[in-house]
């Protein structure tokens, strides 16, 4: 059966900026003998069909993708493409407002040495390239070639699934060879408001054990992608329903309060994009053992899990903050070692006790209070250099926090009064 021609989507349904890139691709493909064909693929195709605002552009080149990428970058006045180990090339346009990236790949087929292994790549046709992908709705291409401009390439019947609003995986082994596809299935279903095909749901349930085979880096990447989704709460609920969170780590559970905070942020438009804040909110309420399990499983860079462990450390200290006679200097000493993201998460999700007001005061005021007096001032006044300088500044800062000194002269007098007698000139 001949494929439909979607040239109207490229010319009249695309913005001028997208249209310009598509036409440049057509022209460059004509110029290069080593380029057999070029296609726009994946999410852009789906979004154009659905009349949604498309995101970044993904291109598949049959032939020399490297040469193609270099010329395209030059034509749009972008820096040279960044090449990855997987024969992909990323162009970052600087003068196209609506397109933040153009990703170009050599059309290829992929084979896997075993479950969850990284793929082995060999050059292939556009059909090969689409068949290696995850979901049918992400496996369509539109030709940008002069000879068949606008022709849909759809070997996995993604167009029909798009029209039926159905998420369907390619084949029965899809989640075995790449378990990260389970995460993408849930993300796309929620993002698009599509139902998941019954066979696909069955395959997910049979493939959860394979998530253990994924490296911490790959799991972390998928989890962070969920956190950046506008409908992250619904994605987490679906993930929990499928057993996906427990498959990542037995310690990974989202409390009702954490979900409530995330949901309220979505509703009032105050969604944080800071990963430390998102991790702190998402893991709010976990105990020490659960936090340890999660950090170990995600295996992130040095400071990646600071706000997760910060939540636990803060929970051990909050009772002190409820005392009626707690001083600002004591609040500062308690909270200063705690990551700000953990404190913000407690303010958002913790009980309305005095501790919360004191955390707010710390975030907004206390942490910024510093003495006017400096170490250089003390040295100029005749106090010898050494550890005593830092100790005196700490004493002065505590006094200023508690309102015991208010001027620089009072700070100096306090510092000198605390000196051992043999240091006083």
C-alpha positions in Angstrom: 0.0 0.0 0.0 1.5 3.4 -0.9 2.3 5.7 2.0 0.4 9.0 2.3 2.2 12.2 1.3 2.5 14.7 4.2 4.3 17.5 2.3 1.6 20.0 3.5 2.8 19.4 7.1 6.3 20.4 6.0 5.3 23.5 4.1 2.1 25.0 5.5 1.8 23.4 9.0 5.4 24.0 10.1 6.7 27.3 11.3 9.0 29.3 9.0 12.0 28.3 11.0 11.2 24.6 10.8 10.4 24.9 7.1 13.7 26.6 6.5 15.6 23.7 8.1 13.6 21.1 6.2 14.3 22.8 2.9 18.0 23.1 3.7 18.0 19.4 4.4 16.5 18.7 1.0 19.1 20.9 -0.8 22.1 19.5 1.1 21.0 15.9 0.3 20.9 16.8 -3.4 24.5 18.3 -3.2 26.2 15.3 -1.4 26.9 12.2 -3.4 27.4 10.2 -0.2 24.0 11.0 1.2 21.3 8.7 -0.2 18.4 10.2 1.8 17.5 12.4 4.7 14.3 12.1 6.8 12.8 13.9 9.7 11.9 11.2 12.3 10.4 10.5 15.7 8.6 13.1 17.8 8.5 15.9 15.3 6.6 13.7 12.8 4.1 12.7 15.5 3.7 16.2 16.7 3.2 17.6 13.1 0.5 14.9 12.5 -1.2 15.8 15.8 -0.9 19.6 15.0 1.1 20.0 18.2 4.0 22.4 18.6 7.0 20.3 17.6 10.1 20.1 19.8 13.7 19.7 18.7 14.3 18.2 15.3 15.6 14.6 14.8 17.0 13.7 11.5 18.0 10.3 10.1 20.5 10.3 7.2 21.1 7.3 5.0 24.7 7.8 4.0 27.3 10.2 5.4 25.6 11.8 8.3 28.8 13.5 9.5 29.3 15.4 6.2 25.7 16.3 6.1 25.8 17.6 9.7 28.8 19.8 9.1 27.1 21.5 6.1 23.8 21.9 7.8 25.5 23.6 10.9 27.3 25.9 8.6 24.1 26.9 6.6 22.3 27.9 9.8 25.3 29.7 11.3 25.7 27.2 14.2 28.9 25.8 15.7 30.3 22.5 14.4 28.2 19.5 15.3 29.1 17.5 18.5 29.7 13.9 17.7 28.9 11.0 20.1 30.3 7.5 20.3 27.1 6.2 18.7 27.5 8.1 15.4 25.1 10.8 16.3 25.6 14.5 15.7 24.1 17.4 17.7 23.8 20.9 16.3 22.8 23.7 18.7 21.4 26.6 16.7 22.1 30.0 18.1 19.8 32.1 15.9 16.7 29.9 15.7 14.5 30.7 18.7 12.1 27.8 18.4 14.7 25.1 17.8 17.1 24.4 20.7 18.8 21.3 19.1 19.0 19.4 15.9 20.0 15.7 16.4 21.2 13.8 13.4 21.8 10.1 13.3 23.2 7.7 10.7 20.3 5.4 9.7 21.3 2.1 11.3 20.2 -1.2 12.6 21.0 -2.3 16.1 21.7 -5.7 17.7 22.0 -6.4 21.4 24.5 -8.8 23.0 22.1 -9.5 25.8 19.3 -8.0 27.9 19.9 -4.3 28.8 23.2 -4.2 26.9 24.1 -1.2 24.9 23.4 -1.7 21.1 25.9 -2.7 18.5 25.4 -0.5 15.4 25.6 -1.2 11.7 24.6 1.2 8.9 21.1 0.6 7.5 18.1 1.9 5.6 15.5 4.3 6.9 13.2 1.2 7.5 16.0 -0.4 9.6 16.3 2.9 11.5 12.6 3.1 12.3 12.3 -0.6 13.2 15.1 -0.3 15.9 13.1 2.4 17.8 10.8 1.9 20.8 7.2 2.7 20.2 5.2 2.7 17.0 4.2 6.4 17.4 7.9 7.3 17.5 8.8 5.2 14.5 7.6 7.3 11.6 9.6 9.4 9.2 8.8 12.0 6.6 11.1 12.2 3.6 13.0 15.4 3.0 14.4 14.2 -0.3 13.7 16.1 -3.5 12.4 13.0 -5.3 9.8 12.0 -2.7 9.4 15.1 -0.5 6.8 14.7 2.2 6.3 10.9 1.8 5.5 9.2 5.1 7.7 6.2 5.9 5.9 4.0 8.5 7.0 0.4 8.7 5.5 -0.1 12.2 2.1 1.3 11.5 2.6 4.3 13.8 0.3 6.5 11.9 -2.7 4.3 12.7 -1.7 4.0 16.4 -1.4 7.8 16.5 -4.9 8.2 15.2 -6.2 5.6 17.7 -4.3 7.3 20.5 -2.6 4.1 21.4 0.9 3.4 22.8 2.2 0.2 21.4 5.7 -1.4 21.6 7.3 -2.9 18.5 7.8 -6.5 19.5 7.7 -9.0 22.4 11.5 -8.7 23.1 11.6 -4.9 23.0 11.6 -4.4 26.8 14.1 -7.2 27.3 16.8 -5.8 25.0 16.2 -2.2 26.3 14.2 -1.9 29.6 14.5 1.9 29.5 11.7 1.7 27.0 9.3 0.9 29.8 9.9 4.4 31.3 9.4 6.0 27.9 6.1 4.0 27.4 4.7 5.4 30.6 6.0 9.0 29.9 4.5 9.1 26.4 1.2 7.6 27.5 0.7 10.3 30.1 2.2 13.2 28.1 -0.1 12.5 25.1 -3.1 11.2 27.0 -3.0 7.9 25.2 -4.0 4.4 26.4 -1.4 1.7 26.5 -2.1 -1.4 24.3 -3.1 -4.4 26.4 -0.3 -6.6 25.0 2.2 -3.8 25.8 1.0 -3.7 29.4 1.5 -7.5 29.7 5.0 -7.2 28.3 5.8 -4.4 30.9 4.8 -6.7 33.8 6.9 -9.5 32.4 9.9 -7.3 31.9 10.3 -5.5 35.2 13.1 -7.8 36.4 15.2 -6.6 33.6 15.4 -3.1 35.1 17.9 -4.5 37.6 20.3 -5.0 34.7 20.4 -1.3 33.9 23.3 0.8 35.1 22.7 3.5 37.7 23.4 6.2 35.1 20.7 4.9 32.7 18.2 4.6 35.5 19.1 8.1 36.8 18.6 9.6 33.3 15.1 8.1 33.0 14.1 9.2 36.5 15.3 12.7 35.8 13.3 12.8 32.6 10.2 12.0 34.5 11.0 14.8 37.0 11.1 17.4 34.1 7.7 16.4 32.7 4.8 18.8 33.3 2.6 15.9 34.2 5.2 14.2 36.4 2.7 13.3 39.2 0.5 11.3 36.9 3.6 9.6 35.4 4.7 8.6 38.9 1.3 7.3 39.7 1.3 5.2 36.6 4.8 4.0 37.3 3.8 2.9 40.8 0.7 1.2 39.4 2.9 -0.9 37.0 5.5 -1.6 39.8 8.1 0.4 38.0 9.3 2.4 41.1 9.7 -0.7 43.2 11.6 -2.3 40.3 14.1 0.5 40.5 14.7 0.2 44.2 12.6 -1.2 47.1 13.3 2.0 48.9 11.8 4.2 46.2 8.3 5.2 47.2 6.6 8.5 46.8 4.6 9.6 49.8 1.2 11.1 49.4 2.6 14.4 50.7 5.4 14.4 48.1 2.9 13.8 45.3 0.6 16.5 46.8 3.4 19.1 46.8 4.4 18.2 43.2 0.8 18.5 42.1 0.2 21.8 43.8 3.3 23.2 42.2 1.9 22.1 38.8 -1.4 23.7 39.5 -0.1 27.1 40.7 2.6 27.3 38.1 5.5 27.2 40.6 7.1 24.1 39.2 10.7 23.9 40.1 13.2 23.0 37.4 16.1 22.6 39.9 17.0 18.9 40.1 18.1 19.1 43.8 14.7 20.6 44.7 12.8 18.0 42.7 14.8 15.1 44.3 14.2 16.6 47.7 10.5 16.8 47.2 10.2 13.4 45.5 12.0 11.6 48.3 10.5 13.6 51.2 9.5 11.3 54.0 11.9 8.5 53.3 13.8 6.9 56.1 17.6 6.6 56.3 17.7 3.1 54.9 15.4 3.9 52.0 17.5 7.0 51.1 20.7 5.0 51.2 19.2 2.4 48.9 18.1 5.0 46.4 21.4 6.8 46.3 23.3 3.5 45.9 21.0 2.4 43.0 21.1 5.7 41.1 24.9 5.8 41.5 25.0 9.5 40.8 28.0 12.0 40.7 29.3 13.2 44.1 26.7 15.7 45.1 23.7 14.2 43.2 22.0 12.8 46.3 22.8 15.6 48.8 19.2 16.7 49.1 18.0 13.1 49.5 20.3 12.5 52.5 19.6 16.1 53.6 16.0 15.2 54.0 17.0 12.4 56.4 19.4 14.6 58.4 16.9 17.4 58.7 14.2 15.0 60.1 16.6 14.1 62.9 16.9 17.8 64.0 13.5 19.3 63.5 12.3 18.8 67.1 14.9 21.3 68.4 13.4 23.9 66.1 10.0 23.6 67.9 11.5 24.8 71.2 10.1 28.2 72.2 13.5 29.5 73.4 15.5 28.4 70.4 17.8 31.3 69.3 18.5 32.5 65.7 22.1 31.5 66.2 21.0 28.0 67.1 18.7 27.8 64.1 21.6 28.8 61.9 23.9 26.1 63.4 21.3 23.4 63.0 20.3 24.3 59.4 23.5 25.6 57.9 24.9 22.0 57.1 21.5 21.0 55.5 21.1 21.5 51.8 18.7 24.3 51.0 16.7 22.0 48.7 15.9 19.8 51.7 14.9 22.8 53.8 12.6 24.0 51.0 11.1 20.6 50.7 10.3 20.5 54.4 8.7 23.9 54.2 6.5 22.7 51.4 5.7 19.3 52.8 6.2 19.4 56.5 3.6 20.0 59.3 2.6 23.5 60.2 4.6 23.6 63.5 7.0 26.3 64.8 9.8 24.5 63.0 8.4 25.5 59.6 8.3 29.2 60.5 11.9 29.0 61.7 13.0 27.3 58.5 11.3 30.0 56.5 13.1 32.6 58.6 16.4 30.8 58.0 15.8 30.7 54.2 14.7 34.3 53.9 16.8 36.1 56.6 19.0 34.3 59.0 21.4 32.7 56.5 22.2 36.1 55.0 23.2 37.8 58.3 27.0 38.4 58.5 29.0 40.6 60.9 30.4 43.9 59.6 33.7 43.0 61.3 36.2 41.0 59.2 39.3 39.1 60.0 41.3 41.9 58.4 39.8 44.3 60.9 40.9 42.1 63.8 44.4 41.8 62.5 44.5 45.6 61.9 43.5 46.0 65.5 46.6 44.1 66.7 45.2 40.5 67.0 47.7 38.0 65.7 46.8 35.9 62.6 45.7 32.3 63.3 42.8 30.1 64.1 41.6 32.5 66.8 40.5 35.0 64.1 38.0 32.6 62.7 36.8 31.6 66.2 36.2 35.3 67.1 34.3 36.0 63.9 32.0 33.0 64.7 31.4 34.4 68.2 30.5 37.8 66.7 28.2 36.3 64.1 26.3 34.4 66.8 25.9 37.5 68.8 24.7 39.5 65.8 22.1 36.8 64.9 20.8 37.0 68.5 20.7 40.8 68.5 23.4 41.2 71.1 25.5 43.5 68.9 24.3 46.0 66.2 27.3 48.1 65.2 30.7 47.3 63.9 32.2 48.9 67.1 30.2 46.7 69.3 31.3 43.7 67.3 35.0 44.7 67.8 34.5 45.2 71.5 32.9 41.8 71.9 35.7 40.1 69.9 38.4 41.8 72.1 36.5 40.9 75.3 36.7 37.2 74.4 40.4 37.2 73.8 42.7 35.5 76.3 44.3 38.1 78.4 47.8 37.6 77.0 46.6 38.5 73.5 45.2 42.0 74.6 47.5 44.8 73.7 
